[in-house]
Amino acid sequence: MSLGKAARSLINPARGFLASSDPVLKRSFAAVAEARALLEHELDTIRAAGTWKAERIITSRQGPQISVQGSRGTTLNFCANNYLGLSSHPEVVQAGVDALKSHGAGLSSVRFICGTQDLHKHLEQKLAEFHEREDCILYASCFDANAGLFEVLLGPDDAVLSDELNHASIIDGIRLCRAKRLRYKHMDLGDLEDKLREAQSSRMRLVVTDGVFSMDGDVAPLPGICDLAERYGAMVFIDECHATGFLGPRGRGTDELLGVTDRVHIVNSTLGKALGGAAGGYTVGPKPLIDLLRQRSRPYLFSNALPPAVVGCATRAVELLLASNEIAQSMAAKTMRFRDKMTQAGFTIAGSAHPICPVMLGDAQLASLIADDMLKLGIYVIGFSYPVVPKGKARIRVQISAAHTDEDIDRCVEAFIQTGRKHGVIS
């Protein structure tokens, strides 16, 4: 049979199926067509609102300079979570290559069946050492770590007190547990205390907060949170995805930066940002909690183990940070250089002294237009709008990396000034 005849033999029965007089088949086809129309309408609504999130295609490795499909020459990247520049660090990349050669492409299994290698245990030990906690458990992502913690730790007799602007993965993880849920106003210690009083009848209380809030770059008031937790008999959990590796004198995170390492009980973080930028997340904390998570945490029990190459890269990244704090310490001056120059130019920059530097614009379409114009000037940034941030709070979230030079930062500021004047954001 020719290829053409073979193709027609497959197509013709499909046409017959769609043209069938069978009322059940017709209803089924009508349902699919109706669903498709609804989906297309929703997509058109997103486009009309100016909040469509197009994916630009990078044709090089991640780093401060990248190649972007459709753009000429190299582009300066100012929106990666590659805070320390380790995603393309030669030693980190080589460690991944070595692990791929020695331990294979993947495990084809979850951890408790045949998915645990010596590489996984070594990385868990290094992460526990890095955070100065008893033990560590690896996940496929920090989203999974947040999804897997609360359901195991908290029951119907417990209470969880969560900052209203916590990351979506924390919100989703809390929804999975049966504890009483109390949401306090963003970084509002007075409201947190009110909620702690309300939760006093609960068996166990857990205060949950991002260490650094990723959309605004503001840092949680951990000393005050710990004071209240101790006064009302609660534990403290922090998500450190945007702090691990570069905040604090040794880059240990928000708890080190604010001097409360021994007062924060549970830390979740990621390998997918400062620690090599590949994938993976983890929980560090008391050994009994980590042991219980290995027994009952669903994302851990039902997800394949992290690939050896990812583990090798992350391990080398952690080892570099354990050996020296030089990279972490270079962040502060570069961050303030960008913030000061942008403020002097007339832009509103949210947050505090964190390498997340949100350039506040308000209008979603404006944020998208400025991001597109910045790309034409060789600067890669992205407009953030609803539902990633609240309506009316659109911004371009600039992220400074230790790998950026002062010249890179100055070039980015100049591009913002040019586009900001073009669109009437600054005079």
Backbone torsions as a table, in degrees:
resi	resn	phi	psi	omega
1	MET	NA	134.9	178.9
2	SER	-71.2	162.6	179.6
3	LEU	-62.0	-39.9	179.5
4	GLY	-62.1	-43.7	178.7
5	LYS	-64.8	-38.6	178.7
6	ALA	-61.9	-42.4	179.7
7	ALA	-63.4	-43.1	-179.4
8	ARG	-65.4	-32.1	-179.8
9	SER	-67.5	-25.2	177.0
10	LEU	-85.4	-36.9	-175.6
11	ILE	-73.8	-43.3	-173.7
12	ASN	-61.0	-43.3	176.4
13	PRO	-60.8	-35.2	179.4
14	ALA	-63.9	-41.7	177.9
15	ARG	-62.9	-39.6	178.4
16	GLY	-63.0	-37.4	179.3
17	PHE	-62.0	-44.8	-177.2
18	LEU	-71.1	-30.0	-178.2
19	ALA	-90.9	4.6	-175.5
20	SER	-60.8	146.6	177.1
21	SER	-85.8	-2.2	179.7
22	ASP	-63.2	118.4	-176.5
23	PRO	-63.0	-30.9	179.5
24	VAL	-66.2	-44.6	178.6
25	LEU	-65.0	-38.9	179.1
26	LYS	-64.3	-40.7	178.4
27	ARG	-65.2	-39.0	179.3
28	SER	-63.9	-44.5	178.7
29	PHE	-64.6	-39.7	179.0
30	ALA	-63.7	-37.7	179.8
31	ALA	-65.0	-41.1	178.8
32	VAL	-65.6	-43.0	180.0
33	ALA	-63.4	-40.5	179.2
34	GLU	-64.7	-43.2	178.8
35	ALA	-62.2	-40.6	179.7
36	ARG	-62.6	-42.4	179.8
37	ALA	-63.4	-40.6	178.8
38	LEU	-64.2	-42.0	179.6
39	LEU	-64.7	-43.4	179.1
40	GLU	-62.6	-38.2	178.4
41	HIS	-64.4	-41.9	179.1
42	GLU	-64.1	-40.2	177.9
43	LEU	-65.0	-40.4	177.6
44	ASP	-63.1	-36.1	178.5
45	THR	-64.0	-41.1	178.9
46	ILE	-64.0	-44.0	179.2
47	ARG	-62.3	-44.1	-177.4
48	ALA	-64.7	-31.6	-179.7
49	ALA	-78.5	-8.2	-179.7
50	GLY	76.7	18.6	-178.1
51	THR	-109.0	16.4	179.1
52	TRP	-65.8	132.1	-176.2
53	LYS	-106.0	92.8	178.6
54	ALA	-78.3	148.4	179.3
55	GLU	-103.3	112.5	174.7
56	ARG	-76.1	149.7	-175.0
57	ILE	-106.6	118.6	178.1
58	ILE	-92.4	132.6	-176.2
59	THR	-110.8	17.9	178.9
60	SER	-136.5	179.5	173.2
61	ARG	-70.9	159.6	177.5
62	GLN	-70.2	143.9	179.3
63	GLY	172.6	-177.5	178.5
64	PRO	-65.7	-27.3	174.3
65	GLN	-119.4	128.4	-177.5
66	ILE	-133.9	166.4	171.7
67	SER	-108.2	131.1	-177.2
68	VAL	-117.4	130.3	180.0
69	GLN	-57.0	128.5	179.8
70	GLY	91.8	-6.3	177.9
71	SER	-111.1	148.3	179.7
72	ARG	-90.0	141.2	176.4
73	GLY	69.3	-166.8	179.9
74	THR	-88.6	153.9	-178.6
75	THR	-122.1	138.3	175.5
76	LEU	-80.7	126.2	-176.4
77	ASN	-96.8	116.6	179.4
78	PHE	-121.4	30.6	176.1
79	CYS	-141.0	19.2	175.6
80	ALA	-88.8	154.5	173.1
81	ASN	-84.8	18.7	-177.2
82	ASN	-82.5	62.0	-168.1
83	TYR	-57.7	-36.6	-175.7
84	LEU	-104.2	2.5	-179.5
85	GLY	70.8	19.4	-174.0
86	LEU	-84.7	-10.0	-177.6
87	SER	-66.0	-21.7	176.4
88	SER	-124.3	18.8	177.3
89	HIS	-64.2	131.4	-175.2
90	PRO	-55.1	-41.3	-178.8
91	GLU	-70.1	-35.7	178.3
92	VAL	-67.8	-44.6	179.0
93	VAL	-63.2	-43.6	-178.8
94	GLN	-64.6	-36.4	178.0
95	ALA	-62.9	-36.8	176.1
96	GLY	-67.1	-41.1	177.1
97	VAL	-61.5	-45.1	-179.3
98	ASP	-62.5	-42.2	180.0
99	ALA	-67.3	-37.0	177.0
100	LEU	-61.1	-42.7	-179.0
101	LYS	-71.3	-38.6	-174.7
102	SER	-85.3	-30.2	-172.5
103	HIS	-124.1	4.3	172.7
104	GLY	89.2	178.4	-175.4
105	ALA	-78.5	-32.4	-177.2
106	GLY	-170.4	174.6	-174.3
107	LEU	-100.4	-17.4	-178.7
108	SER	54.0	32.6	-175.3
109	SER	-166.0	159.0	169.9
110	VAL	-80.9	167.9	-171.1
111	ARG	-62.8	-42.9	-171.3
112	PHE	-79.9	-10.2	177.3
113	ILE	-90.4	-77.1	175.3
114	CYS	-147.4	40.0	-175.5
115	GLY	-110.3	10.2	-179.6
116	THR	-105.6	119.3	175.5
117	GLN	-110.1	166.5	176.7
118	ASP	-58.8	-29.9	177.8
119	LEU	-59.7	-41.9	-179.3
120	HIS	-64.9	-45.4	-178.9
121	LYS	-65.6	-36.6	179.8
122	HIS	-66.2	-43.1	178.9
123	LEU	-65.0	-42.5	178.3
124	GLU	-59.5	-40.1	178.1
125	GLN	-65.1	-41.1	-179.5
126	LYS	-66.2	-39.5	179.6
127	LEU	-68.4	-39.7	175.5
128	ALA	-61.7	-41.7	177.4
129	GLU	-63.8	-43.5	-178.0
130	PHE	-60.1	-44.0	-177.6
131	HIS	-88.7	-2.9	-179.8
132	GLU	57.9	47.4	176.5
133	ARG	-121.5	169.0	-173.2
134	GLU	-71.0	-41.0	-173.3
135	ASP	-155.1	170.9	-175.2
136	CYS	-145.9	147.1	173.6
137	ILE	-130.6	132.9	-179.1
138	LEU	-89.7	147.0	174.2
139	TYR	-129.8	170.1	177.8
140	ALA	-68.4	-24.7	178.1
141	SER	-161.5	166.2	174.0
142	CYS	-71.1	-26.9	173.2
143	PHE	-56.8	-44.0	177.6
144	ASP	-66.8	-38.3	178.3
145	ALA	-61.1	-42.0	177.9
146	ASN	-71.0	-34.0	177.8
147	ALA	-70.7	-25.0	-173.8
148	GLY	-95.7	-12.1	-172.0
149	LEU	-84.9	-54.9	-166.1
150	PHE	-67.0	-37.2	179.6
151	GLU	-63.0	-33.7	-179.4
152	VAL	-79.7	-41.5	-173.3
153	LEU	-78.7	-37.0	-169.5
154	LEU	-114.4	139.9	177.1
155	GLY	-119.7	-172.5	-176.3
156	PRO	-64.7	-17.8	179.3
157	ASP	-89.9	-0.2	-175.1
158	ASP	-107.0	172.8	178.4
159	ALA	-135.4	141.3	175.8
160	VAL	-120.4	130.7	-176.9
161	LEU	-114.9	114.6	-167.6
162	SER	-122.7	134.4	173.8
163	ASP	-60.7	138.1	-173.9
164	GLU	-65.7	-18.3	179.9
165	LEU	-106.9	19.6	176.4
166	ASN	-59.9	156.4	-177.9
167	HIS	-58.6	150.9	-178.3
168	ALA	-55.6	-34.7	-178.9
169	SER	-67.7	-33.5	175.1
170	ILE	-67.0	-45.9	179.5
171	ILE	-58.3	-46.2	-179.8
172	ASP	-65.3	-39.7	179.0
173	GLY	-63.4	-41.4	179.2
174	ILE	-65.2	-35.9	178.7
175	ARG	-61.3	-26.1	-178.3
176	LEU	-77.4	-18.9	-177.5
177	CYS	-93.0	164.8	-176.2
178	ARG	-102.3	11.6	-179.5
179	ALA	-71.8	160.7	172.4
180	LYS	-67.2	130.8	-174.9
181	ARG	-109.1	124.5	178.9
182	LEU	-125.7	123.5	-178.3
183	ARG	-106.0	125.6	179.6
184	TYR	-105.9	155.0	-177.7
185	LYS	-61.3	149.7	-171.2
186	HIS	-54.7	115.1	176.0
187	MET	56.1	26.0	-177.4
188	ASP	-97.6	102.2	-176.3
189	LEU	-67.8	-32.8	177.5
190	GLY	-63.1	-45.1	179.5
191	ASP	-68.6	-36.8	176.3
192	LEU	-60.8	-41.3	179.1
193	GLU	-63.9	-40.1	176.5
194	ASP	-59.0	-42.6	-178.9
195	LYS	-69.8	-34.8	176.7
196	LEU	-65.4	-38.7	176.1
197	ARG	-61.7	-42.6	-179.4
198	GLU	-63.2	-27.8	-175.4
199	ALA	-95.2	9.5	-173.4
200	GLN	-64.6	-22.4	179.3
201	SER	-80.8	-8.3	-178.5
202	SER	-75.5	152.0	-179.6
203	ARG	-64.4	-46.4	-177.9
204	MET	-138.2	141.4	-179.4
205	ARG	-122.6	135.6	179.8
206	LEU	-128.8	118.9	174.7
207	VAL	-88.8	128.8	-172.4
208	VAL	-122.9	126.3	178.4
209	THR	-151.5	148.3	164.2
210	ASP	-64.2	141.4	171.3
211	GLY	-69.6	-46.0	172.5
212	VAL	-126.8	131.4	-178.7
213	PHE	-86.5	118.9	-163.2
214	SER	-67.5	-28.4	-177.3
215	MET	-82.0	-26.1	-175.5
216	ASP	-115.5	-14.8	179.5
217	GLY	71.4	18.8	178.0
218	ASP	-92.9	151.8	-172.1
219	VAL	-104.3	130.4	-178.9
220	ALA	-61.6	142.6	178.7
221	PRO	-77.9	70.4	-171.9
222	LEU	-61.2	-38.8	178.4
223	PRO	-58.0	-44.0	178.1
224	GLY	-66.7	-39.0	177.8
225	ILE	-62.6	-44.0	179.7
226	CYS	-65.8	-38.1	176.7
227	ASP	-58.3	-48.0	-179.6
228	LEU	-66.0	-40.6	-179.8
229	ALA	-60.9	-42.2	179.9
230	GLU	-69.0	-36.4	-179.8
231	ARG	-66.7	-35.0	-175.4
232	TYR	-109.5	13.9	174.3
233	GLY	66.6	45.8	179.8
234	ALA	-116.3	160.6	171.4
235	MET	-97.1	162.7	-178.3
236	VAL	-123.8	132.0	175.9
237	PHE	-120.1	138.4	173.3
238	ILE	-131.6	143.4	171.4
239	ASP	-97.5	120.2	-170.2
240	GLU	-111.8	24.0	-175.2
241	CYS	-57.2	-35.5	-177.9
242	HIS	-104.5	32.9	178.3
243	ALA	-143.8	-33.0	-176.4
244	THR	-59.4	126.9	174.5
245	GLY	104.0	-22.5	-172.9
246	PHE	-140.9	-15.6	174.6
247	LEU	-91.7	145.4	-177.2
248	GLY	91.7	158.8	-177.4
249	PRO	-55.0	-33.7	-179.8
250	ARG	-112.9	11.0	178.6
251	GLY	75.2	19.7	-177.1
252	ARG	-78.1	-17.6	175.6
253	GLY	127.7	-170.4	-175.5
254	THR	-63.0	-37.9	-179.2
255	ASP	-64.9	-37.1	175.6
256	GLU	-70.6	-43.6	-180.0
257	LEU	-53.9	-40.5	-175.2
258	LEU	-101.5	7.5	173.3
259	GLY	71.1	33.2	-177.8
260	VAL	-126.9	27.4	-176.4
261	THR	-54.7	-42.6	-176.8
262	ASP	-81.5	1.3	-179.1
263	ARG	-112.1	-6.8	175.4
264	VAL	-99.8	126.6	-168.7
265	HIS	-92.6	-34.3	-175.9
266	ILE	-134.4	134.1	178.1
267	VAL	-127.4	128.4	168.7
268	ASN	-109.5	142.1	177.7
269	SER	-155.3	-172.1	-171.3
270	THR	-130.1	153.9	168.8
271	LEU	-95.2	-7.0	-169.9
272	GLY	-90.8	9.2	178.0
273	LYS	-123.4	-100.8	-175.3
274	ALA	-69.1	-27.3	-173.8
275	LEU	-90.5	54.3	175.5
276	GLY	103.3	-24.5	171.1
277	GLY	75.8	12.9	-176.4
278	ALA	-87.9	-81.3	-178.0
279	ALA	-164.1	173.2	175.3
280	GLY	102.7	149.6	175.5
281	GLY	-141.6	178.9	-177.8
282	TYR	-163.7	162.9	171.2
283	THR	-120.5	133.4	170.7
284	VAL	-120.8	144.1	-178.5
285	GLY	171.3	-159.3	-179.8
286	PRO	-60.1	141.9	-176.7
287	LYS	-59.3	-41.0	178.5
288	PRO	-59.6	-36.1	177.1
289	LEU	-65.9	-45.7	-179.3
290	ILE	-63.0	-40.5	177.7
291	ASP	-61.9	-41.2	-179.6
292	LEU	-67.9	-37.7	176.9
293	LEU	-61.5	-38.2	177.5
294	ARG	-63.2	-27.0	-178.6
295	GLN	-87.5	-30.6	-168.1
296	ARG	-130.7	-9.9	-176.1
297	SER	-75.1	115.1	-171.3
298	ARG	-64.4	-44.3	177.8
299	PRO	-61.3	-28.4	177.1
300	TYR	-76.7	-44.2	-175.4
301	LEU	-72.3	-26.3	-172.0
302	PHE	-117.8	16.9	176.1
303	SER	-121.4	141.7	176.7
304	ASN	-57.7	150.5	176.1
305	ALA	-63.1	152.4	176.0
306	LEU	-58.3	139.3	179.3
307	PRO	-62.4	145.8	-178.3
308	PRO	-54.6	-39.0	-178.8
309	ALA	-63.0	-40.0	177.9
310	VAL	-64.0	-43.7	179.9
311	VAL	-64.3	-41.1	179.7
312	GLY	-62.6	-44.5	178.7
313	CYS	-61.6	-48.5	-177.1
314	ALA	-64.2	-39.0	179.8
315	THR	-61.1	-44.0	-179.8
316	ARG	-66.6	-36.8	177.4
317	ALA	-61.5	-44.8	178.9
318	VAL	-64.9	-40.8	179.2
319	GLU	-61.5	-40.4	178.1
320	LEU	-61.4	-39.8	-179.2
321	LEU	-74.5	-32.3	175.8
322	LEU	-67.4	-31.2	-176.5
323	ALA	-81.1	-28.0	-175.2
324	SER	-155.6	144.5	175.7
325	ASN	-103.9	13.6	-174.8
326	GLU	-62.7	-43.8	-178.1
327	ILE	-64.7	-45.4	-178.4
328	ALA	-61.0	-39.3	-176.4
329	GLN	-70.9	-19.0	-178.7
330	SER	-76.8	-10.0	-173.5
331	MET	-72.3	-39.7	-169.7
332	ALA	-60.1	-48.6	-176.5
333	ALA	-64.6	-40.2	-179.5
334	LYS	-67.5	-39.3	177.9
335	THR	-61.2	-48.1	-177.5
336	MET	-69.1	-30.0	176.5
337	ARG	-59.9	-47.6	179.9
338	PHE	-65.7	-48.8	-177.0
339	ARG	-59.5	-46.6	-177.4
340	ASP	-64.2	-45.7	-177.6
341	LYS	-66.6	-37.9	179.2
342	MET	-69.8	-39.6	178.0
343	THR	-65.0	-42.0	178.0
344	GLN	-62.6	-30.9	179.5
345	ALA	-76.6	-12.8	177.7
346	GLY	109.5	3.1	179.0
347	PHE	-82.5	153.9	173.6
348	THR	-97.5	117.5	-178.9
349	ILE	-111.7	120.2	-178.0
350	ALA	-80.8	170.8	176.4
351	GLY	80.4	-169.0	-178.4
352	SER	-121.5	-145.1	-174.1
353	ALA	-79.6	61.7	-179.3
354	HIS	-124.0	146.3	-179.7
355	PRO	-64.2	-11.9	166.4
356	ILE	-77.5	116.6	-175.2
357	CYS	-124.9	87.2	-177.8
358	PRO	-73.9	120.1	175.1
359	VAL	-87.8	104.3	-170.8
360	MET	-78.3	128.2	-177.4
361	LEU	-126.1	-26.8	176.5
362	GLY	87.3	-55.5	-174.4
363	ASP	-90.3	130.1	-176.3
364	ALA	-65.0	-44.6	-179.3
365	GLN	-65.5	-36.9	177.7
366	LEU	-63.2	-43.4	179.2
367	ALA	-61.2	-41.0	179.5
368	SER	-67.0	-42.5	-179.8
369	LEU	-64.5	-42.7	-179.9
370	ILE	-65.5	-40.8	178.2
371	ALA	-60.7	-41.1	178.6
372	ASP	-64.8	-41.7	179.2
373	ASP	-67.8	-34.3	177.9
374	MET	-63.9	-38.2	179.2
375	LEU	-63.2	-37.4	177.5
376	LYS	-63.8	-24.7	177.8
377	LEU	-93.5	7.7	176.2
378	GLY	86.2	20.0	179.0
379	ILE	-120.3	121.2	-179.0
380	TYR	-92.4	108.4	171.3
381	VAL	-138.0	164.0	-176.6
382	ILE	-129.0	139.0	173.1
383	GLY	-78.8	132.5	178.5
384	PHE	-106.5	128.5	-179.0
385	SER	-143.4	179.7	179.9
386	TYR	-56.2	138.4	8.2
387	PRO	-92.8	6.8	179.6
388	VAL	-67.6	-36.8	174.7
389	VAL	-128.6	162.5	-179.1
390	PRO	-61.1	154.4	176.5
391	LYS	-59.4	139.0	-178.9
392	GLY	81.9	1.7	-178.9
393	LYS	-119.7	29.9	-179.7
394	ALA	-60.5	146.9	-179.1
395	ARG	-157.2	168.4	166.7
396	ILE	-107.1	117.9	-177.3
397	ARG	-91.7	101.1	177.1
398	VAL	-83.4	138.4	178.1
399	GLN	-126.6	122.3	-178.9
400	ILE	-86.6	140.4	178.3
401	SER	-117.9	150.9	174.7
402	ALA	-61.3	-21.3	-179.4
403	ALA	-81.2	-11.8	176.6
404	HIS	-73.8	139.9	174.3
405	THR	-90.0	166.9	174.9
406	ASP	-59.8	-35.8	178.9
407	GLU	-65.6	-38.6	176.7
408	ASP	-60.3	-45.9	-178.3
409	ILE	-63.7	-44.2	-179.8
410	ASP	-63.6	-38.2	178.4
411	ARG	-64.9	-39.1	178.0
412	CYS	-63.5	-44.8	179.7
413	VAL	-61.0	-44.1	-179.4
414	GLU	-62.2	-37.9	178.1
415	ALA	-66.6	-38.8	176.8
416	PHE	-63.5	-42.2	179.7
417	ILE	-61.2	-43.6	-179.2
418	GLN	-63.7	-47.9	-179.0
419	THR	-73.1	-34.7	178.9
420	GLY	-62.7	-40.4	176.7
421	ARG	-68.4	-39.7	179.4
422	LYS	-58.0	-39.1	-175.6
423	HIS	-100.4	9.3	175.0
424	GLY	74.6	18.1	179.2
425	VAL	-76.0	-38.4	175.5
426	ILE	-129.3	161.9	-178.5
427	SER	-95.9	NA	NA
